[in-house]
Amino acid sequence: MVSHSSKKVYILGLNKAGRAFRPSDWSERLAGVMSQFRPGAIRPGIHFGYSPWCVPTTVNGTRCVVVHEDLRRHNVMAWDFCMNFAKDNELQVFHGAPPPHAPQS
């Protein structure tokens, strides 16, 4: 098994053929589902916010989700959900930041 030094995994909104994943708000939806998994407890009365362990963003003009390995330590099933989402939808995954122009193969 290959060991990675980065604690962040980038799930890019590009499939293995380089086509954009749809719907266009997929990253916000995935991060929204993961919002309950966070350090500490969810406090009543606090408005919605993303978990620091699963954050939607854009890299090189491509929507993506950054998943921190602390999510795995907190809840392995939540981690597996994110990784299986990427696998099932054939999305590109990078351990650590993707290269400036992510390969589209």
C-alpha positions as CSV (number, residue, x, y, z in Angstrom):
1,M,0.0,0.0,0.0
2,V,1.3,3.4,-0.9
3,S,1.7,5.9,1.9
4,H,0.8,9.6,1.3
5,S,2.2,12.4,3.4
6,S,-0.7,14.8,2.7
7,K,-3.6,14.8,5.1
8,K,-6.0,16.2,2.4
9,V,-7.7,14.3,-0.5
10,Y,-9.0,16.4,-3.4
11,I,-12.0,15.0,-5.2
12,L,-12.2,16.8,-8.5
13,G,-15.4,17.3,-10.5
14,L,-13.8,15.7,-13.6
15,N,-14.4,12.1,-14.5
16,K,-11.5,9.9,-15.7
17,A,-12.2,11.0,-19.3
18,G,-11.8,14.7,-18.3
19,R,-15.5,15.6,-18.6
20,A,-17.1,17.9,-16.0
21,F,-19.3,16.1,-13.4
22,R,-22.9,17.2,-13.2
23,P,-24.9,18.6,-11.5
24,S,-22.8,21.7,-11.2
25,D,-23.5,22.0,-7.4
26,W,-22.3,18.5,-6.6
27,S,-19.5,19.7,-4.4
28,E,-21.8,21.8,-2.2
29,R,-24.3,18.9,-2.0
30,L,-21.6,16.4,-0.9
31,A,-20.1,18.9,1.6
32,G,-23.6,19.6,2.9
33,V,-24.3,15.9,3.6
34,M,-20.9,15.8,5.5
35,S,-21.5,19.0,7.5
36,Q,-22.7,17.1,10.6
37,F,-19.2,15.4,10.9
38,R,-17.1,18.0,12.6
39,P,-14.9,18.5,15.7
40,G,-16.9,18.9,18.8
41,A,-20.7,18.7,18.9
42,I,-23.3,20.4,16.7
43,R,-24.6,23.3,18.8
44,P,-28.3,24.1,18.7
45,G,-29.1,27.4,17.2
46,I,-26.0,27.6,15.0
47,H,-26.7,28.1,11.3
48,F,-25.6,25.7,8.6
49,G,-21.9,25.5,7.9
50,Y,-19.6,23.1,6.2
51,S,-17.4,20.7,8.2
52,P,-13.7,21.7,8.2
53,W,-13.1,18.1,7.2
54,C,-15.1,18.3,3.9
55,V,-15.0,21.6,2.1
56,P,-16.2,22.5,-1.4
57,T,-13.9,24.7,-3.4
58,T,-12.5,25.3,-6.8
59,V,-9.0,24.2,-8.0
60,N,-7.7,25.2,-11.4
61,G,-11.2,26.3,-12.4
62,T,-12.7,22.9,-11.5
63,R,-15.1,22.3,-8.7
64,C,-13.9,19.9,-6.1
65,V,-14.2,18.8,-2.5
66,V,-11.3,18.7,-0.1
67,V,-11.6,15.9,2.4
68,H,-9.3,15.9,5.4
69,E,-8.1,12.6,6.9
70,D,-9.4,13.7,10.3
71,L,-12.8,12.7,8.9
72,R,-11.6,9.1,8.7
73,R,-10.4,9.2,12.3
74,H,-13.7,10.7,13.4
75,N,-16.1,8.5,11.4
76,V,-14.8,5.9,9.0
77,M,-18.2,5.4,7.4
78,A,-18.4,9.1,6.5
79,W,-14.9,8.9,5.0
80,D,-15.9,5.8,3.0
81,F,-19.0,7.6,1.8
82,C,-16.9,10.4,0.3
83,M,-14.4,8.0,-1.3
84,N,-17.1,5.7,-2.6
85,F,-18.9,8.7,-4.1
86,A,-15.7,9.6,-6.0
87,K,-15.2,6.0,-7.1
88,D,-18.8,5.3,-8.1
89,N,-18.8,8.5,-10.2
90,E,-15.3,7.8,-11.6
91,L,-14.1,11.2,-10.4
92,Q,-10.4,12.1,-10.3
93,V,-8.9,11.8,-6.8
94,F,-5.6,13.3,-5.6
95,H,-3.8,12.8,-2.3
96,G,-2.5,16.3,-1.8
97,A,-3.2,19.2,-4.2
98,P,-3.7,18.3,-7.8
99,P,-1.1,19.4,-10.3
100,P,-1.7,22.9,-11.9
101,H,-3.4,21.2,-14.9
102,A,-4.7,17.9,-13.6
103,P,-4.3,15.0,-16.0
104,Q,-7.6,14.2,-17.8
105,S,-7.0,10.6,-18.6
